[in-house]
Amino acid sequence: MDLLNTLVDKGLRRETPTRAEALAVLATSDDDLLDVVAAAGKVRRHWFGRRVKLNYLVNLKSGLCPEDCSYCSQRLGSKADILKYTWLKPDEASRAAAAGVAGGAKRVCLVASGRGPTDRDVARVSDTIRTIKEQNEGVEVCACLGLLSDGQAERLREAGADAYNHNLNTSEGTYGEITTTHTYADRVDTVNKAHAAGLSACSGLIAGMGESDEDLVDVVFALRELDPDSVPVNFLIPFEGTPLAKEWNLTPQRCLRILAMVRFVCPDVEVRIAGGREVHLRSMQPLALHLANSIFLGDYLTSEGQAGKADLEMIADAGFEVEGTDRVTLPEHRAAAGGGCGSHEPAAGCGSHEGAAGCGAHEGGGCGAHEGGGVCGSAPVPRVDEPRTDLVAVRRRGAGTDLAPNA
């Protein structure tokens, strides 16, 4: 296909596709899907080889969020039966982080529900960051605490944070239909604050909330303009008890096309498969590794993920390798520029690391979500066109419980 040859050439040169080209990727047929994956895979391997970065989520404070994000199991008014607990102590958080690091995670993502942190919260998280850094040599730490006030990003940076995650989630035009308690501009402002403080900015999206192809292209182009180092791609987990519980709009093929489009628009950034991969990609997860160079290991914020051992086996079986702490994730031109806002030429793409899929703090498309990742059980498997509610399971282990985490 001429389209794919053009997109590969642009990706290798870090050139921005046109909107029409990005839309055309989403409109390709299932017959062309393997060609799309192969083309985007060339771009992925050019910039990141066959390395897969592992990230691990620690939910510092779960539930009882005052924001009304429709996708989130921790939202105001949520009826989802999730774990609810207040702040983990620094040692508790560090023990949780250590489980992920032992499983191969290079980055630990610290997430807390809420609109945004108070200065006292920032001090508490700063203590946690220092403890994790002291007890886990070489680990990267990303914070995801919601909307930031002036000076808070700088304090997190001084404590040793490497990155800050705050997702745009959806297009500016449809944002008000998803959330009413804060604005799209509020989210952009927080990403810019992280950049300005010298933190590596992470910002991504949630697909599957009923948005159009145009909405998906809008948010990805907006992310490219913001220029984060990492772009997490979440696939909505329709939690029972949330307004989007009935939104089952994704197929594995659709998810792969979305990931390919993100890779073409953001060729040299860390594209992370975040919440929902087990629910929506299912047995096609290995194909997604040809598009994204980063995933979350184990469980998410409020839901269970594929077993950590299964993640590692999947990576090896697909011919990829886990990225070690001795390797720099970003290509040399981005790493040398410091990963900051505006530090790359416009063609440099958008982003790189963390994202916890989370957003300032919640879940759903945020980061979390689900279970078994395709673990087969004794129950009959639903037809292809049926919602896979059997793959959505509330997290009952790890942080906030007495049970061992999944890592």
C-alpha positions in Angstrom: 0.0 0.0 0.0 1.3 3.4 -1.0 -0.1 4.8 2.3 2.0 2.5 4.4 5.2 3.0 2.5 4.7 6.8 2.9 4.0 6.4 6.6 7.1 4.3 7.2 9.3 6.8 5.3 7.9 9.6 7.4 8.3 7.7 10.6 12.0 6.9 10.0 12.5 10.6 9.3 10.4 11.8 12.3 8.0 13.6 10.0 4.4 14.2 10.9 1.8 12.4 8.9 -1.2 14.3 7.6 -4.5 14.1 9.4 -5.9 12.3 6.3 -3.1 9.7 6.6 -3.7 9.1 10.3 -7.5 8.7 9.6 -6.7 6.3 6.8 -4.8 4.0 9.1 -7.9 3.8 11.3 -10.0 3.1 8.3 -8.0 0.1 6.9 -9.7 -3.2 6.6 -9.1 -6.3 8.6 -7.6 -7.9 5.4 -4.9 -5.2 5.6 -4.3 -5.4 9.3 -1.0 -7.5 9.2 0.4 -5.1 6.6 -0.4 -2.2 8.9 1.2 -3.9 11.9 4.3 -4.8 9.8 4.7 -1.2 8.6 4.3 0.4 12.0 6.6 -2.3 13.4 9.4 -1.1 11.1 9.2 2.3 12.7 9.0 0.9 16.2 12.1 -1.3 15.6 14.0 1.6 14.0 13.8 3.7 17.2 13.5 1.1 19.9 14.8 -2.2 18.5 13.1 -5.2 20.1 13.2 -3.8 23.7 10.1 -3.7 25.9 10.1 -1.4 28.9 8.2 -2.7 31.9 6.3 -0.3 34.2 4.7 -1.1 37.5 1.7 0.7 39.2 1.4 1.4 42.9 -2.0 2.8 43.9 -1.1 5.0 46.8 -4.6 6.0 47.7 -7.6 4.3 46.2 -11.2 5.4 45.6 -13.3 8.3 46.9 -12.3 10.8 44.2 -14.3 14.0 44.0 -14.0 14.2 40.2 -16.6 12.8 37.9 -14.6 11.3 35.0 -17.1 8.9 33.4 -14.6 6.2 32.7 -13.2 5.9 36.2 -14.1 3.3 38.9 -12.9 5.7 41.6 -15.0 8.6 40.4 -17.6 10.6 42.4 -20.7 8.4 42.6 -19.0 5.2 41.4 -20.9 2.1 42.4 -17.9 -0.1 41.4 -16.9 -2.5 44.2 -13.3 -1.5 44.3 -10.7 -1.3 47.1 -10.9 1.9 49.1 -8.0 3.0 51.4 -6.1 6.1 52.3 -2.4 6.9 51.8 0.1 4.0 51.9 3.0 4.7 54.2 6.4 5.2 52.4 7.6 1.8 53.5 4.4 0.1 52.4 4.6 1.8 49.0 8.3 0.8 48.7 7.5 -2.8 49.4 4.8 -2.8 46.7 7.3 -1.2 44.3 9.9 -3.7 45.1 7.7 -6.5 43.9 7.4 -4.9 40.5 11.1 -4.2 40.3 11.8 -7.8 41.1 9.6 -8.8 38.3 11.6 -6.8 35.8 10.0 -3.3 36.0 12.2 -0.4 35.2 9.8 2.3 36.2 7.4 2.5 39.2 4.3 4.7 38.7 2.9 6.2 41.9 -0.8 7.0 41.5 -3.3 8.6 43.9 -7.0 9.4 43.4 -8.2 12.9 43.8 -8.4 16.2 41.9 -4.9 17.1 42.8 -2.4 17.0 45.7 -2.2 19.4 48.6 1.2 20.6 49.6 1.0 18.1 52.5 0.3 15.3 49.9 3.3 16.4 47.9 5.5 16.2 51.0 4.1 12.7 51.7 4.7 11.5 48.1 8.2 13.0 48.2 9.0 10.9 51.2 7.7 7.9 49.4 9.8 8.7 46.3 13.0 9.0 48.4 12.3 5.7 50.1 11.7 3.9 46.9 14.9 5.3 45.3 16.9 4.4 48.4 15.6 0.8 48.5 15.5 0.0 44.8 18.7 1.0 43.0 18.3 2.3 39.4 14.5 2.4 39.4 12.7 5.3 37.7 9.8 6.9 39.5 6.8 8.6 37.9 4.1 10.4 39.9 0.5 10.6 38.9 -1.4 12.7 41.4 -3.8 14.9 39.4 -3.8 18.6 38.7 -0.7 20.3 39.9 -0.5 23.8 41.6 2.5 26.1 41.1 5.7 24.8 42.6 4.5 21.2 43.2 6.2 19.7 40.2 9.5 21.3 41.2 9.2 19.8 44.7 8.5 16.3 43.2 11.6 16.7 41.0 13.7 17.7 44.0 12.6 14.6 45.8 13.9 12.4 43.0 10.8 12.0 40.7 11.8 11.3 37.1 8.5 11.8 35.4 4.9 13.0 35.9 1.9 11.5 34.2 -1.3 13.3 33.4 -3.4 12.1 30.4 -5.4 14.2 28.0 -7.7 11.1 27.6 -9.8 12.4 24.8 -10.1 15.2 22.3 -10.7 18.8 23.4 -14.0 18.8 21.5 -15.5 15.9 23.4 -13.8 16.4 26.8 -16.8 18.0 28.4 -18.9 14.9 27.6 -16.6 12.8 29.7 -15.7 15.0 32.6 -17.4 18.2 34.0 -15.4 18.8 37.2 -12.3 20.0 35.5 -11.4 21.0 31.9 -9.2 19.9 29.1 -7.2 23.1 29.6 -6.5 22.1 33.2 -4.9 18.9 32.0 -2.8 20.7 29.4 -1.6 23.1 32.1 -0.5 20.2 34.3 1.5 18.6 31.5 3.2 21.9 30.9 4.0 22.4 34.6 5.7 19.0 34.6 7.8 20.0 31.5 8.8 23.3 33.0 10.0 21.6 36.2 12.3 19.3 34.3 10.2 16.2 34.8 9.8 13.9 31.9 6.2 14.4 30.9 3.9 11.5 30.2 0.5 12.0 28.7 -1.8 9.7 26.7 -5.4 8.8 25.8 -8.3 6.4 26.4 -9.9 4.7 23.4 -13.3 3.1 23.4 -15.4 5.7 25.1 -17.6 6.2 22.0 -15.3 8.6 20.3 -15.0 9.0 16.5 -11.9 8.4 14.4 -11.6 12.2 14.2 -11.6 12.4 18.0 -8.8 9.9 18.2 -6.7 11.7 15.6 -7.4 15.0 17.4 -6.1 13.8 20.7 -3.0 12.1 19.3 -2.1 15.2 17.3 -2.6 17.3 20.4 -0.3 15.0 22.3 2.3 15.4 19.6 2.1 19.1 19.9 2.5 18.9 23.7 5.6 16.7 23.1 5.6 14.4 26.2 8.3 11.7 26.2 5.7 8.9 26.8 2.3 8.3 25.4 0.2 5.6 27.2 -2.7 4.2 25.2 -5.5 3.0 27.4 -8.5 0.9 26.2 -11.6 1.6 28.3 -12.4 -1.0 30.8 -16.2 -0.7 31.2 -16.5 -1.1 35.0 -20.0 -2.0 36.3 -21.1 0.9 38.4 -19.7 3.6 36.1 -21.5 5.7 33.4 -19.5 3.9 30.6 -20.2 0.4 31.8 -22.1 -0.5 28.6 -19.5 1.0 26.2 -18.0 -2.1 24.6 -16.8 -0.6 21.3 -13.4 -2.2 20.7 -12.2 -5.3 18.9 -8.6 -6.5 19.0 -8.2 -5.4 15.4 -9.5 -1.9 16.2 -7.0 -1.7 19.1 -4.1 -2.6 16.8 -5.1 0.0 14.3 -5.2 2.7 17.0 -1.7 1.7 18.3 -0.4 1.8 14.8 -1.8 5.2 14.2 -0.2 6.5 17.5 3.2 5.0 16.4 3.1 6.7 13.0 2.2 10.1 14.6 4.6 9.7 17.4 7.4 7.6 15.9 10.2 8.1 18.3 8.5 8.3 21.6 7.7 5.6 24.2 4.3 4.3 23.3 2.9 2.3 26.2 0.0 -0.2 26.1 -1.8 0.6 29.3 -5.1 -0.3 30.9 -7.4 -2.6 29.0 -5.0 -4.6 26.9 -6.0 -7.9 28.4 -9.7 -7.1 28.0 -9.6 -5.9 24.4 -6.5 -7.2 22.7 -6.8 -10.6 24.5 -4.9 -13.3 22.5 -3.6 -10.6 20.0 -1.5 -8.9 22.7 1.8 -10.2 21.2 1.1 -8.4 17.9 0.8 -5.2 19.8 4.4 -5.5 21.0 5.3 -4.8 17.3 3.7 -1.3 17.8 4.3 -0.3 21.4 7.7 -0.5 23.2 6.3 -0.4 26.7 3.7 -2.1 28.9 2.5 -2.3 32.5 3.5 -5.4 34.4 0.9 -7.2 36.6 -2.1 -5.5 38.0 -3.5 -1.9 37.5 -5.1 0.6 39.9 -8.4 -1.0 40.8 -8.4 -4.1 38.5 -6.4 -7.2 37.9 -4.1 -7.6 34.9 -2.5 -10.6 33.3 -0.1 -12.5 35.5 3.3 -11.0 35.6 4.9 -14.4 34.6 2.6 -14.5 31.6 3.7 -11.0 30.5 7.3 -12.1 30.6 6.6 -15.3 28.7 4.6 -13.3 26.1 7.5 -10.9 25.5 10.1 -13.7 25.1 7.8 -15.9 22.9 7.2 -12.9 20.6 10.9 -12.5 20.1 11.3 -9.3 22.3 13.5 -8.6 25.3 12.9 -6.8 28.6 14.7 -3.4 28.6 17.2 -3.3 31.5 18.1 -0.4 33.7 21.4 -0.1 31.8 19.6 1.0 28.7 18.2 4.5 27.9 14.6 4.1 26.7 14.5 7.1 24.4 16.4 7.4 21.1 19.6 9.4 21.5 18.3 12.6 20.0 15.5 12.8 22.5 17.4 11.7 25.5 20.2 14.2 24.7 17.6 16.9 24.6 16.5 16.1 28.1 13.0 15.0 27.1 11.7 18.4 27.9 8.9 20.4 26.3 10.1 22.1 23.1 13.4 20.4 23.3 12.9 18.5 20.1 12.2 19.8 16.6 8.5 19.7 15.8 8.8 16.4 14.0 10.2 14.8 17.1 6.9 13.3 18.1 5.3 13.0 21.4 6.3 11.2 24.4 7.8 8.7 26.5 7.3 7.0 29.7 5.0 6.4 32.3 1.6 7.4 32.2 0.3 4.9 34.5 -2.4 5.2 32.0 -3.7 6.8 35.0 -4.6 10.4 35.0 -4.2 12.6 37.9 -5.5 9.8 39.6 -8.1 7.6 38.5 -8.5 4.5 36.7 -10.7 3.0 34.1 -9.1 4.0 31.0 -6.8 5.3 33.4 -4.7 2.6 34.3 -6.3 -0.2 35.7 -8.3 -2.8 35.1 -9.1 -6.3 34.7 -8.2 -9.6 35.1 -6.8 -12.8 33.9 -5.7 -11.3 30.7 -7.2 -14.0 28.7 -6.8 -16.7 31.2 -9.1 -19.4 30.1 -11.4 -20.9 32.6 -14.2 -23.4 32.8 -16.9 -20.9 31.8 -17.9 -20.8 28.1 -16.1 -18.1 26.2 -18.5 -15.4 24.8 -18.9 -15.0 21.1 -16.6 -12.5 19.4 -19.4 -9.9 19.2 -20.3 -10.1 22.9 -18.8 -7.9 25.7 -16.0 -9.7 27.6 -17.2 -8.8 31.1 -15.6 -12.1 32.2 -12.2 -10.4 31.8 -13.0 -7.4 34.1 -12.1 -8.2 37.7 -11.6 -5.8 40.6 -8.2 -5.9 42.2 -8.2 -7.7 45.5 -4.4 -8.2 46.1 -1.3 -6.1 46.4 -1.4 -2.5 47.6 -4.0 -1.9 50.3 -4.4 -5.6 51.0 -2.5 -8.3 53.0 -2.1 -10.4 49.8 1.0 -10.6 47.7 0.9 -8.4 44.6 0.9 -9.7 41.0 4.2 -8.8 39.5 
